[in-house]
Amino acid sequence: MTPTAFGAAADWTRRHVEAGRLPVAVLGIVDASGVIDIAAFGTDPVSGRTAHVDDRFALYSVTKPLVALTAMRAVERGLLTTETPLRDALPGFVSPEVTLAHLTSHTSGVAELTLEGGGSTRTHGDATTLREGIERAPLEFAPGTARRYTNITWAGVTALVEHATGRAFEDEFADLAAAIGAEGLSFDTDDVHHVHGAERYAHDVAGLRALRHPAAGAAARASDLLALGRSLIAGDDAVVHRITLEAMLRPRTSGLPVIDPNRARHPEDFGIGFNLPHRPSLLDHSTFGHEGWCRSQFWVSRHTGRGVVLLTNRLDTGEPDVGVDIDQLLNAAFAGR
């Protein structure tokens, strides 16, 4: 790893923490040889907790590719395929056409649901659990004909994995973590950093954590995600086989209408679990990964053979008045001087 590449990304992170735009942060970069650099920045102004490189943070939607990888490990064992219908696990589900691939690429057509614990009053038939929510969810459009970013569909992913493997989903998830020595990766969140900005969106942080939501409920250390990135870069097949990863990175949403107005302005595709951004401000369009609402980041560049992880804890950094542009970080991490 070149010191200048890490330095540019570290300088970006340090500036935002010192300016108060990020409360605290842990930045990590891994390259094709497996060399890892990690640095921690800041002391949280609310909790008084100084960031350390081994701290665990809530991942929010960085959870999604991890859950997708868990499902694909079951595919590799011949227990299901990307085209397995959700009805195999949930016979009462409204449509026979929704598949694992639809659920993991935001193309299922399933109407979104956020339970009371996640900060919304919208329910499907008074559902009180994620499983009930996906079982009772209606369709908003025909599967595969449009793209709308969803969270409830990931309860369908866990249902398929549990039906196929005969095991609790979190046991399968723990096997993925063990495959790369990611001891801090789990749905346990008692020790994570305080999340800022929840009041701006009336977001119930504790309620979401209680759901152990497969779309947004995991937590990890930077080193856990860097170990994942190293495995995917190296193609060592520890998490999934390299051909499985290639299948996950095939764009599944190219040319589809985007129904979600919050994401229609973001040039991006989705594969199976992974976001495939191609925003004009990004230098590298070979990037895949995901970000979380708390602004945590996990990205891998196929061109440079480098991965970057940023763990932080503020929900509203995407708002114009805060002024955090993650594309600046990704450019610095993958092409920085």
LOVOMAR-883700 format. One record per atom (N, C-alpha, C, O): x, y, z; residue in three letters. Coordinates in steps of 0.001 Angstrom, whole numbers, plus 500000, padded with zeros to 6 digits. Layout:
// residues N
XYZALA ...
//
This chain:
// residues 337
500835498809500000MET 500000500000500000MET 500874501247500000MET 501852501321500744MET 500528502220499173THR 501290503452499148THR 500861504339500303THR 499661504505500521THR 501798504918501056PRO 501418505777502184PRO 500562506957501746PRO 499696507402502499PRO 500795507480500519THR 500046508651500087THR 498570508352499918THR 497736509215500189THR 498223507145499474ALA 496817506804499280ALA 496080506817500609ALA 494996507391500715ALA 496663506187501622PHE 496020506199502930PHE 496028507611503494PHE 495065508028504139PHE 497119508358503255GLY 497213509706503790GLY 496122510623503284GLY 495563511395504063GLY 495803510559501999ALA 494760511424501440ALA 493410511107502053ALA 492667512019502416ALA 493079509823502177ALA 491813509432502778ALA 491788509776504265ALA 490764510211504793ALA 492924509578504935ALA 492995509907506362ALA 492853511407506578ALA 492198511840507527ALA 493458512197505709ASP 493333513647505833ASP 491881514082505667ASP 491403514955506392ASP 491181513472504709TRP 489768513788504509TRP 488971513483505775TRP 488162514296506222TRP 489207512312506343THR 488467511901507538THR 488783512816508707THR 487882513246509427THR 490052513112508896ARG 490454513981510003ARG 489810515359509881ARG 489357515913510882ARG 489761515915508688ARG 489159517237508501ARG 487700517246508921ARG 487252518176509592ARG 486956516219508531HIS 485528516190508843HIS 485271515962510325HIS 484312516505510874HIS 486109515171510977VAL 485943514981512416VAL 486300516260513161VAL 485579516662514074VAL 487390516896512788GLU 487807518129513469GLU 486798519251513270GLU 486635520105514142GLU 486116519253512120ALA 485105520274511852ALA 483763519956512497ALA 482855520787512471ALA 483624518756513081GLY 482385518370513733GLY 481332517801512808GLY 480210517527513233GLY 481688517619511538ARG 480710517043510610ARG 480545515544510827ARG 479469514996510585ARG 481604514878511282LEU 481532513491511733LEU 481894513485513211LEU 482931514033513582LEU 481068512878514074PRO 481394512889515513PRO 482700512167515805PRO 483585512713516464PRO 482820510923515309VAL 484051510125515398VAL 484110509286514128VAL 483130509194513390VAL 485257508680513880ALA 485377507828512702ALA 486539506876512856ALA 487529507179513523ALA 486405505711512224VAL 487510504770512056VAL 487619504497510562VAL 486653504088509919VAL 488804504729510025LEU 489064504544508603LEU 490027503392508412LEU 491021503278509128LEU 489732502541507448GLY 490640501447507134GLY 490737501240505641GLY 489755501407504919GLY 491918500876505177ILE 492144500581503762ILE 492936499284503670ILE 493883499065504426ILE 492537498426502733VAL 493228497163502509VAL 493552497066501025VAL 492755497490500188VAL 494716496511500692ASP 495070496391499284ASP 495158494929498872ASP 494866494034499665ASP 495556494695497644ALA 495526493343497092ALA 496455492391497818ALA 496226491181497812ALA 497505492917498448SER 498431492051499179SER 497938491730500583SER 498547490928501291SER 496849492349500981GLY 496303492101502305GLY 496829493029503375GLY 496484492869504546GLY 497659494001503009VAL 498171494957503978VAL 497050495890504399VAL 496330496429503558VAL 496906496076505688ILE 495807496865506225ILE 496356498051507006ILE 497279497901507807ILE 495784499232506770ASP 496018500411507597ASP 494697500830508213ASP 493678500898507525ASP 494712501109509507ILE 493514501555510217ILE 493888502725511106ILE 494954502725511721ILE 493021503720511178ALA 493230504851512082ALA 491892505276512655ALA 490860505163511993ALA 491908505764513888ALA 490702506243514567ALA 490818507740514798ALA 491915508265514991ALA 489683508420514778PHE 489668509878514862PHE 488554510339515790PHE 487416509884515670PHE 488870511234516709GLY 487875511986517439GLY 487391511402518746GLY 487607510231519060GLY 486722512272519503THR 486038511915520740THR 484583512354520605THR 484308513508520277THR 483661511443520856ASP 482247511731520648ASP 481787512847521589ASP 481993512750522798ASP 481163513911521051PRO 480769515041521895PRO 479611514743522835PRO 479390515488523789PRO 478866513668522585VAL 477741513323523462VAL 478156512277524494VAL 477945512469525691VAL 478741511180524038SER 479090510097524954SER 480427510314525650SER 480684509713526693SER 481279511165525087GLY 482623511356525628GLY 483568510216525318GLY 484665510156525872GLY 483166509321524451ARG 483955508139524120ARG 484931508455522987ARG 484524508888521909ARG 486202508237523236THR 487219508450522221THR 487284507241521296THR 487310506098521750THR 487309507506520000ALA 487308506421519024ALA 488598505625519086ALA 489679506179519285ALA 488468504310518911HIS 489601503388518876HIS 489425502477517673HIS 488302502215517243HIS 490532501998517133VAL 490454501194515907VAL 489664499901516105VAL 489163499341515130VAL 489540499414517338ASP 488797498174517579ASP 487339498405517959ASP 486636497453518300ASP 486875499645517907ASP 485483499937518260ASP 484520499314517257ASP 484822499192516070ASP 483348498920517767ARG 482272498427516913ARG 481277499556516652ARG 480983500362517535ARG 480775499595515443PHE 479808500599515027PHE 478598499911514414PHE 478710498826513845PHE 477436500554514536ALA 476253500101513791ALA 476512500295512304ALA 477051501322511891ALA 476126499304511497LEU 476393499344510067LEU 475228499869509247LEU 475424500327508121LEU 474020499811509789TYR 472833500126509007TYR 472898499357507677TYR 473070498139507714TYR 472771499992506519SER 472586499229505279SER 473840498546504756SER 473762497812503771SER 474979498759505374VAL 476135497919505039VAL 475829496465505394VAL 476506495548504931VAL 474807496268506215THR 474325494921506536THR 473884494163505280THR 474067492948505200THR 473312494858504308LYS 472681494195503166LYS 473635493289502379LYS 473297492125502163LYS 474804493758501941PRO 475676492834501207PRO 476168491671502058PRO 476450490596501529PRO 476273491867503360LEU 476692490779504244LEU 475619489691504299LEU 475931488500504299LEU 474354490111504346VAL 473247489153504343VAL 473161488461502988VAL 472897487260502916VAL 473385489217501912ALA 473366488614500581ALA 474478487575500428ALA 474256486511499848ALA 475659487875500939LEU 476767486911500896LEU 476413485653501676LEU 476744484545501255LEU 475743485818502808THR 475310484661503598THR 474358483793502790THR 474472482567502798THR 473416484425502091ALA 472483483668501264ALA 473208482953500126ALA 472872481815499798ALA 474200483608499523MET 474903483008498401MET 475782481842498835MET 476082480963498028MET 476191481825500081ARG 476919480661500601ARG 475998479434500626ARG 476450478307500421ARG 474707479664500879ALA 473750478557500806ALA 473519478135499351ALA 473324476953499067ALA 473543479105498436VAL 473445478771497011VAL 474615477883496607VAL 474427476912495875VAL 475810478199497070GLU 476990477406496730GLU 476906475977497263GLU 477548475075496726GLU 476127475773498302ARG 475947474429498855ARG 474811473675498173ARG 474481472558498572ARG 474217474273497156GLY 473163473602496419GLY 471832473559497131GLY 470991472713496829GLY 471630474468498082LEU 470413474439498885LEU 469307475332498323LEU 468136475144498652LEU 469664476291497486LEU 468711477138496786LEU 469451477806495637LEU 470659477616495493LEU 468756478581494818THR 469395479333493742THR 468921480768493815THR 468053481110494617THR 469502481605492968THR 469047482989492933THR 467613483092492433THR 466953484108492654THR 467124482055491764GLU 465767482081491227GLU 464772481308492098GLU 463634481089491683GLU 465179480899493277THR 464244480249494202THR 463173481240494629THR 463500482327495106THR 461899480890494467PRO 460832481827494835PRO 460643481922496341PRO 460831480950497072PRO 460270483108496785LEU 460020483328498209LEU 458929482402498719LEU 458928482038499895LEU 458008482019497861ARG 456924481122498296ARG 457438479772498777ARG 456734479088499520ARG 458634479365498383ASP 459181478118498910ASP 459289478179500427ASP 459051477187501117ASP 459651479355500940ALA 459792479529502389ALA 458511480040503030ALA 458201479700504172ALA 457769480855502293LEU 456546481464502816LEU 455399481170501851LEU 455102481994500986LEU 454750480013501981PRO 453718479599501016PRO 452560480572500886PRO 451885480596499857PRO 452321481378501918GLY 451209482317501853GLY 451550483654501235GLY 450686484527501154GLY 452786483841500798PHE 453191485113500201PHE 452391485385498927PHE 452004484453498221PHE 452147486655498641VAL 451195487049497610VAL 451577486610496204VAL 450692486347495390VAL 452872486522495892SER 453279486283494504SER 454169485057494382SER 455044484844495222SER 453957484235493335PRO 454863483109493083PRO 456101483512492293PRO 456971482677492047PRO 456194484788491889GLU 457256485217490984GLU 458448485857491683GLU 459518485960491083GLU 458302486285492913VAL 459389486982493608VAL 460456485982494028VAL 460163484999494708VAL 461693486236493620THR 462803485317493872THR 463846485933494783THR 463772487111495131THR 464820485118495165LEU 465947485611495959LEU 466644486758495243LEU 466999487749495881LEU 466848486648493939ALA 467508487717493188ALA 466704489006493242ALA 467287490081493380ALA 465389488929493138HIS 464555490126493245HIS 464692490758494630HIS 464840491974494755HIS 464642489926495659LEU 464679490430497029LEU 465973491162497335LEU 465974492118498110LEU 467079490725496734THR 468398491285497047THR 468838492370496085THR 469925492926496245THR 468015492689495080SER 468393493711494103SER 467388494856494023SER 467463495688493119SER 466447494902494967HIS 465450495978495034HIS 464540495991493810HIS 464102497053493368HIS 464260494819493269THR 463389494713492093THR 462188493799492345THR 461541493358491394THR 461886493513493595SER 460834492534493919SER 459435493071493731SER 458504492304493485SER 459270494396493843GLY 457929494977493826GLY 457232494955495162GLY 456123495476495282GLY 457855494361496185VAL 457241494269497510VAL 457126495659498124VAL 458096496416498141VAL 455940495993498627ALA 455719497295499251ALA 456527497411500533ALA 456575496475501332ALA 457157498552500727GLU 458030498749501881GLU 457230498777503182GLU 456059499153503219GLU 457905498371504225LEU 457329498383505574LEU 458431498708506563LEU 459505498107506528LEU 458167499653507437THR 459026499884508593THR 458149499733509816THR 457144500430509953THR 458519498828510704LEU 457699498582511885LEU 457811499744512863LEU 458686500600512733LEU 456916499759513839GLU 456913500824514847GLU 458298501037515437GLU 458724502175515630GLU 459010499933515727GLY 460322500052516345GLY 461328500745515475GLY 462320501272515980GLY 461102500762514167GLY 462023501425513270GLY 461672502867513002GLY 462371503526512233GLY 460621503384513600GLY 460321504792513466GLY 459182505116512518GLY 459105506244512032GLY 458293504171512234SER 457180504437511329SER 455926503759511854SER 455988502768512580SER 454794504315511471THR 453523503712511880THR 452933502857510777THR 451869502272510979THR 453572502757509617ARG 453024501970508525ARG 453192500485508805ARG 454278500034509168ARG 452104499719508635THR 452173498274508824THR 451454497579507681THR 450674498203506962THR 451711496304507516HIS 450975495461506586HIS 450124494512507418HIS 450633493546507988HIS 448825494792507484GLY 447934493919508232GLY 448292493817509694GLY 448199492740510284GLY 448707494941510297ASP 449072494979511716ASP 450205494010512045ASP 450219493415513122ASP 451133493852511145ALA 452285492993511406ALA 453093493537512578ALA 453285494747512701ALA 453560492645513429THR 454359493043514585THR 455783492508514519THR 456616492864515352THR 456074491656513539THR 457435491152513351THR 457809491314511885THR 456944491482511026THR 459105491262511611LEU 459564491355510230LEU 459013490215509384LEU 458628490422508233LEU 458974489007509954ARG 458473487868509203ARG 456998488062508842ARG 456589487771507717ARG 456212488546509782GLU 454808488825509477GLU 454692489917508418GLU 453815489865507556GLU 455577490899508490GLY 455535491988507527GLY 455754491519506109GLY 455010491916505212GLY 456759490679505876ILE 457024490203504519ILE 455948489224504071ILE 455599489190502891ILE 455421488431504990GLU 454362487477504626GLU 453114488189504132GLU 452421487689503246GLU 452821489357504700ARG 451575490052504403ARG 451740491188503392ARG 450760491844503039ARG 452939491423502935ALA 453203492579502076ALA 452572492420500700ALA 452655491346500102ALA 451947493470500193PRO 451449493452498814PRO 452560493838497833PRO 453644494257498239PRO 452278493690496556LEU 453210494131495523LEU 452784495497494992LEU 451598495778494819LEU 453794496343494738GLU 453542497655494134GLU 453771497639492630GLU 453226498475491910GLU 454574496694492152PHE 454800496547490711PHE 455217495106490444PHE 455595494380491364PHE 455149494703489197ALA 455494493332488832ALA 456981493092489073ALA 457798493942488721ALA 457349491965489659PRO 458758491691489956PRO 459635491809488717PRO 459305491294487648PRO 460768492504488885GLY 461733492640487812GLY 461470493756486827GLY 462232493926485875GLY 460399494531487031THR 460049495564486054THR 460443496969486482THR 460345497896485678THR 460882497157487713ALA 461269498477488217ALA 462197498271489407ALA 462420497151489866ALA 462729499387489889ARG 463625499348491040ARG 463104500294492107ARG 462858501473491856ARG 462943499747493303ARG 462626500580494457ARG 463389500041495645ARG 463273498866495993ARG 464164500899496258TYR 465002500503497394TYR 464117500099498567TYR 463235500852498981TYR 464361498898499100THR 463511498384500166THR 464345497745501272THR 465486497331501068THR 463735497685502441ASN 464338497031503603ASN 463594495764504016ASN 464222494784504417ASN 462249495772503922ILE 461476494632504384ILE 461813493371503592ILE 461682492266504118ILE 462244493515502334THR 462537492338501513THR 463633491466502113THR 463697490269501834THR 464486492052502926TRP 465590491272503494TRP 465111490273504535TRP 465815489313504850TRP 463902490498505077ALA 463281489467505912ALA 462915488261505063ALA 462902487133505555ALA 462617488493503792GLY 462394487381502872GLY 463659486607502585GLY 463626485386502431GLY 464781487314502512VAL 466068486642502301VAL 466363485705503461VAL 466740484552503251VAL 466193486193504680THR 466471485333505836THR 465507484155505890THR 465893483059506298THR 464253484368505482ALA 463295483257505457ALA 463746482177504486ALA 463659480989504797ALA 464228482576503311LEU 464711481601502327LEU 465928480850502849LEU 466030479637502667LEU 466848481554503495VAL 468051480905504022VAL 467680479905505111VAL 468202478791505136VAL 466788480296506000GLU 466402479389507081GLU 465657478174506545GLU 465862477058507022GLU 464796478384505559HIS 464068477266504980HIS 465026476309504276HIS 464874475091504374HIS 466010476858503567ALA 466928476024502788ALA 467926475277503657ALA 468266474130503370ALA 468402475928504725THR 469469475330505529THR 468961474585506751THR 469668473734507290THR 467742474890507199GLY 467238474296508428GLY 467875474867509672GLY 467779474277510748GLY 468526476010509539ARG 469212476645510670ARG 468730478078510829ARG 468191478668509892ARG 468927478638512023ALA 468645480051512237ALA 469559480890511355ALA 470732480560511177ALA 469023481971510805PHE 469831482790509909PHE 471087483298510593PHE 472159483301509990PHE 470974483726511835GLU 472155484296512502GLU 473250483256512708GLU 474420483622512825GLU 472906481979512757ASP 473940480941512806ASP 474683480878511476ASP 475905480731511451ASP 473948480988510372GLU 474590481038509059GLU 475462482280508928GLU 476563482215508382GLU 474972483404509425PHE 475716484661509396PHE 477007484539510210PHE 478058485037509806PHE 476913483874511353ALA 478103483674512189ALA 479141482820511475ALA 480341483020511664ALA 478696481868510657ASP 479641481059509882ASP 480404481917508881ASP 481602481721508677ASP 479713482863508259LEU 480402483781507349LEU 481461484571508104LEU 482599484681507647LEU 481093485125509261ALA 482051485897510047ALA 483251485044510445ALA 484388485511510390ALA 483007483797510845ALA 484097482919511273ALA 485030482586510125ALA 486220482363510348ALA 484517482546508896ALA 485333482189507737ALA 486447483181507486ALA 487462482831506884ALA 486275484434507946ILE 487303485449507747ILE 487847485986509067ILE 488572486980509075ILE 487507485341510179GLY 488003485785511481GLY 487425487111511927GLY 488079487863512649GLY 486191487410511500ALA 485546488680511834ALA 484799488532513156ALA 483574488412513171ALA 485526488540514250GLU 484940488248515554GLU 483973489325516030GLU 483138489060516895GLU 484071490534515482GLY 483188491619515911GLY 481951491777515067GLY 481150492678515317GLY 481769490929514074LEU 480636491050513148LEU 479463490224513652LEU 479546488998513724LEU 478370490894514000SER 477182490196514495SER 476028491182514559SER 476170492350514197SER 474876490695515029PHE 473711491551515235PHE 473607492014516692PHE 472578492562517087PHE 474636491806517480ASP 474675492319518846ASP 475192493753518808ASP 476236494023518214ASP 474468494671519438THR 474791496096519302THR 474958496818520637THR 474941498048520671THR 475117496087521724ASP 475178496730523032ASP 476372497669523178ASP 476309498630523945ASP 477462497403522451ASP 478691498156522663ASP 479011499144521547ASP 480121499673521502ASP 478067499406520647VAL 478372500273519516VAL 478332501744519930VAL 477781502099520972VAL 478927502585519093HIS 478934504024519356HIS 477532504626519269HIS 476671504142518533HIS 477331505687520035HIS 476092506460519981HIS 475847506943518550HIS 476777507359517858HIS 474575506881518113VAL 474204507342516775VAL 473595508738516875VAL 472639508959517617VAL 474159509669516123HIS 473695511053516114HIS 472689511283514986HIS 472704510579513976HIS 471823512267515168GLY 470930512712514113GLY 469598512012514067GLY 468798512293513175GLY 469321511099515003ALA 468072510342514948ALA 466854511238515113ALA 465811510986514511ALA 466980512280515922GLU 465836513147516178GLU 465396513890514912GLU 464232514268514786GLU 466316514096513987ARG 465969514802512755ARG 464953514020511924ARG 464174514603511169ARG 464969512703512071TYR 464084511842511282TYR 463078511081512149TYR 462385510192511654TYR 462994511420513431ALA 462138510689514373ALA 462450509193514306ALA 461546508357514301ALA 463721508880514256HIS 464173507493514113HIS 464417506872515482HIS 465140507428516307HIS 463811505721515713ASP 463941504989516968ASP 465130504035516868ASP 464991502911516386ASP 466286504484517320VAL 467505503694517195VAL 467389502388517973VAL 467701501319517448VAL 466941502476519221ALA 466830501272520048ALA 465821500288519469ALA 466023499076519532ALA 464733500812518902GLY 463736499946518313GLY 464264499188517111GLY 463973498004516941GLY 465043499868516274LEU 465627499188515123LEU 466592498097515572LEU 466591496995515023LEU 467411498405516564ARG 468373497408517040ARG 467668496193517621ARG 468133495065517461ARG 466551496420518292ALA 465806495298518876ALA 465282494350517808ALA 465118493158518065ALA 465016494872516603LEU 464528494030515513LEU 465612493101514965LEU 465297492104514316LEU 466879493416515219ARG 467998492671514616ARG 467743492539513112ARG 467768491447512544ARG 467502493675512505HIS 466977493771511145HIS 468010493305510122HIS 469137493801510127HIS 467655492364509246PRO 468623491875508261PRO 468941492870507155PRO 469814492613506327PRO 468244494004507128ALA 468591495057506180ALA 469500496101506795ALA 470175496831506068ALA 469535496192508133ALA 470206497344508738ALA 470646497125510180ALA 470965498095510868ALA 470674495886510661GLY 470865495675512084GLY 472214495189512551GLY 472412495023513755GLY 473158494952511647ALA 474444494382512057ALA 475393495461512568ALA 475196496655512338ALA 476423495005513263ALA 477496495885513751ALA 478827495183513526ALA 478884493959513405ALA 479900495972513470ALA 481212495389513189ALA 482317496354513568ALA 482080497537513808ALA 483526495825513615ARG 484743496627513677ARG 485237496869512255ARG 484875496140511331ARG 486062497893512088ALA 486643498142510768ALA 487447496941510292ALA 487411496601509109ALA 488170496300511196SER 488996495165510802SER 488159494003510284SER 488626493238509440SER 486928493858510775ASP 486053492792510284ASP 485719493007508809ASP 485795492078508005ASP 485351494234508466LEU 485000494526507084LEU 486233494542506185LEU 486153494182505011LEU 487359494953506729LEU 488585494908505943LEU 488976493467505624LEU 489465493180504531LEU 488760492568506570ALA 489029491149506312ALA 488125490629505200ALA 488560489838504363ALA 486877491067505190LEU 485975490699504107LEU 486471491261502785LEU 486512490553501778LEU 486848492536502788GLY 487359493147501577GLY 488593492445501055GLY 488726492233499850GLY 489504492080501956ARG 490727491392501535ARG 490404490066500864ARG 491015489712499856ARG 489434489322501428SER 489056488040500850SER 488464488212499457SER 488779487449498544SER 487604489219499296LEU 486978489439497994LEU 487992489919496965LEU 487924489536495797LEU 488937490759497395ILE 489981491241496483ILE 490897490094496070ILE 491230489941494895ILE 491295489297497047ALA 492244488214496782ALA 491613487060496010ALA 492316486277495371ALA 490292486954496069GLY 489624485824495435GLY 490019484504496058GLY 490218483512495357GLY 490137484490497403ASP 490596483282498093ASP 489456482306498387ASP 489694481233498941ASP 488228482663498023ASP 487054481804498140ASP 486652481520499587ASP 485845480623499829ASP 487196482265500553ALA 486865482011501953ALA 485415482362502260ALA 484752481651503016ALA 484926483431501692VAL 483550483857501940VAL 482634483260500886VAL 481718482502501205VAL 482882483600499637VAL 482197482977498501VAL 483235482733497411VAL 484286483374497383VAL 482928481802496518HIS 483811481546495388HIS 483840482767494475HIS 482871483524494413HIS 484941482956493776ARG 485061484129492913ARG 483978484174491827ARG 483572485259491412ARG 483506483011491361ILE 482446483049490349ILE 481120483479490971ILE 480275484071490300ILE 480947483180492246THR 479753483639492958THR 479772485150493083THR 478758485812492860THR 480930485697493443LEU 481047487146493544LEU 480746487792492194LEU 480029488791492133LEU 481280487236491125GLU 481012487802489801GLU 479515487788489489GLU 478992488731488896GLU 478838486729489886ALA 477387486676489679ALA 476675487756490482ALA 475705488349490009ALA 477154488011491687MET 476548489033492530MET 476763490434491964MET 475961491332492220MET 477831490628491201LEU 478168491950490683LEU 477570492234489309LEU 477765493324488771LEU 476847491280488732ARG 476166491562487472ARG 475020492537487727ARG 474169492270488575ARG 474980493650487018PRO 473897494614487242PRO 472531493989486974PRO 472309493357485941PRO 471624494180487928ARG 470271493626487815ARG 469223494706487593ARG 468038494405487450ARG 469653495964487562THR 468677497052487499THR 468907497992486325THR 468211499001486212THR 469849497697485460SER 470161498594484343SER 468927498817483473SER 468276497868483039SER 468622500086483229GLY 467508500429482357GLY 466137500382482984GLY 465155500749482339GLY 466040499936484234LEU 464728499862484885LEU 464313501240485405LEU 465168502016485831LEU 463015501554485377PRO 462566502799486002PRO 462795502747487506PRO 462648501698488133PRO 463158503893488076VAL 463422503992489510VAL 462226504658490169VAL 461931505825489912VAL 461540503905491022ILE 460322504412491646ILE 460634505242492883ILE 459928506209493167ILE 461662504888493612ASP 461991505576494858ASP 462558506960494539ASP 463657507048493992ASP 461843508047494864PRO 462327509388494518PRO 463598509767495263PRO 464357510618494798PRO 463839509144496414ASN 465038509483497186ASN 466314508983496533ASN 467398509485496829ASN 466198507990495639ARG 467396507427495030ARG 467433507611493516ARG 468417507241492875ARG 466388508170492943ALA 466333508318491486ALA 467435509227490968ALA 467861509100489820ALA 467903510151491818ARG 468921511092491371ARG 470340510525491464ARG 471295511192491065ARG 470491509302491987HIS 471811508712492177HIS 472096507703491074HIS 471496506629491079HIS 472983507999490130PRO 473312506997489100PRO 473971505775489737PRO 475093505854490239PRO 473272504660489713GLU 473779503452490338GLU 472970502268489829GLU 471820502412489415GLU 473583501118489868ASP 472885499861489649ASP 472982499037490917ASP 473742499362491829ASP 472203497970490963PHE 472318497011492044PHE 472519495629491450PHE 471859495241490486PHE 473444494898492050GLY 473560493485491782GLY 472824492739492871GLY 471803493211493370GLY 473331491582493244ILE 472764490829494357ILE 473430491323495635ILE 474551490927495954ILE 472739492182496354GLY 473234492702497619GLY 474175493873497505GLY 474290494647498456GLY 474852494041496393PHE 475857495088496246PHE 475318496268495438PHE 474589496102494460PHE 475706497465495885ASN 475482498692495144ASN 476629498854494150ASN 477791498643494500ASN 476304499230492906LEU 477287499399491842LEU 477193500835491339LEU 476550501085490320LEU 477826501790492036PRO 477633503206491700PRO 478423503622490466PRO 479534503146490229PRO 477828504517489687HIS 478551505097488553HIS 478235506587488464HIS 477920507117487399HIS 478330507241489614ARG 478096508680489675ARG 479206509426488929ARG 480358508994488963ARG 478886510529488258PRO 479914511278487531PRO 481057511766488411PRO 482176511945487931PRO 480786511982489693SER 481825512491490588SER 482822511425491023SER 483846511754491621SER 482546510163490738LEU 483465509087491107LEU 484488508855489995LEU 484124508744488824LEU 485755508784490363LEU 486786508461489394LEU 486718507005488965LEU 487005506678487814LEU 486339506131489888ASP 486405504683489674ASP 485001504106489598ASP 484286504070490600ASP 484605503656488419HIS 483297503045488255HIS 483350501519488324HIS 482394500843487944HIS 484464500983488809SER 484544499543489044SER 484206499196490481SER 484342498046490897SER 483764500192491242THR 483552500037492675THR 482264499280492976THR 481249499455492302THR 482328498435494004PHE 481113497797494520PHE 481169497801496035PHE 482248497830496628PHE 480007497771496652GLY 479938497775498114GLY 478602498305498580GLY 477564498021497982GLY 478632499086499663HIS 477397499677500187HIS 477759500721501233HIS 478845500704501812HIS 476818501627501456GLU 476934502544502584GLU 475737502378503489GLU 474703501849503084GLU 475887502840504728GLY 474800502791505690GLY 474266504180505973GLY 474932505183505718GLY 473058504222506501TRP 472425505497506828TRP 473294506297507795TRP 473333507525507710TRP 473988505629508706CYS 474871506305509650CYS 476149506791508975CYS 477039507331509632CYS 476235506598507675ARG 477334506985506789ARG 478528506052506875ARG 479604506390506382ARG 478366504888507488SER 479417503879507412SER 479531503391505977SER 478543503340505245SER 480757503030505582GLN 481056502698504191GLN 481851501398504100GLN 482726501119504920GLN 481513500598503055PHE 482315499437502687PHE 482356499378501166PHE 481335499140500520PHE 483558499597500585TRP 483692499638499132TRP 484961498931498700TRP 485986498987499380TRP 484876498270497567VAL 486019497587496958VAL 486146498075495518VAL 485152498165494798VAL 487368498387495105SER 487648498781493727SER 488266497607492987SER 489332497120493365SER 487601497156491937ARG 488159496074491131ARG 489363496548490328ARG 490273495759490072ARG 489391497802489927HIS 490508498312489128HIS 491794498410489936HIS 492865498049489448HIS 491691498897491169THR 492897499124491967THR 493223497970492896THR 494325497912493441THR 492278497043493090GLY 492512495982494055GLY 492645496511495467GLY 493474496040496245GLY 491831497482495786ARG 491908498130497096ARG 490505498247497678ARG 489536498440496944ARG 490401498129498998GLY 489127498294499675GLY 489214499389500714GLY 490282499625501278GLY 488100500063500977VAL 488061501112501988VAL 486855500899502889VAL 485766500554502431VAL 487074501111504172VAL 486018501032505183VAL 486053502312505991VAL 487111502720506469VAL 484910502945506146LEU 484750504067507061LEU 483606503727507998LEU 482487503481507548LEU 483874503709509288LEU 482827503516510283LEU 482635504820511039LEU 483583505371511599LEU 481396505310511051THR 481076506541511746THR 479633506473512208THR 479017505409512136THR 479076507586512684ASN 477856507451513481ASN 476950508677513444ASN 476449509115514480ASN 476742509227512256ARG 475832510362512134ARG 474889510126510966ARG 475340509903509842ARG 473571510173511220LEU 472589509811510213LEU 472393510877509147LEU 472037510545508016LEU 472611512130509466ASP 472204513193508549ASP 473353513808507764ASP 473243514937507286ASP 474454513078507628THR 475583513649506893THR 475284513808505408THR 475985514553504723THR 474274513137504897GLY 473911513299503498GLY 473114514559503222GLY 472868514887502061GLY 472704515274504262GLU 471937516498504078GLU 472854517643503637GLU 473999517717504083GLU 472368518532502770PRO 473216519604502241PRO 473824520511503307PRO 474928521024503127PRO 473115520711504410ASP 473631521628505425ASP 474775521025506234ASP 475449521747506969ASP 475010519731506119VAL 476118519104506861VAL 477403519145506038VAL 478462519492506562VAL 477321518799504769GLY 478462518989503896GLY 479483517882503887GLY 480684518153503855GLY 479040516641503916VAL 479958515501503814VAL 479732514824502465VAL 478651514299502200VAL 480752514840501619ASP 480679514239500293ASP 481538512984500275ASP 482762513063500172ASP 480895511829500375ILE 481621510568500461ILE 482405510275499182ILE 483413509570499234ILE 481967510799498040ASP 482719510568496805ASP 484133511134496897ASP 485058510597496289ASP 484301512204497647GLN 485645512730497875GLN 486521511696498571GLN 487684511514498212GLN 485957511023499564LEU 486708509986500284LEU 487063508837499354LEU 488202508371499356LEU 486102508374498558LEU 486372507234497682LEU 487428507576496637LEU 488271506737496319LEU 487395508778496102ASN 488439509190495153ASN 489801509243495830ASN 490806508835495248ASN 489835509740497048ALA 491106509798497783ALA 491628508418498123ALA 492835508179498084ALA 490716507499498460ALA 491129506154498853ALA 491627505348497670ALA 492576504576497802ALA 490997505518496509PHE 491327504662495360PHE 492317505305494395PHE 492962504604493616PHE 492446506632494437ALA 493384507277493504ALA 494155508407494176ALA 494720509265493499ALA 494178508406495503GLY 494726509528496246GLY 496226509692496102GLY 496963508733495869GLY 496653510928496248ARG 498080511268496207ARG 498538511729497581ARG 499709512063497762ARG 
//
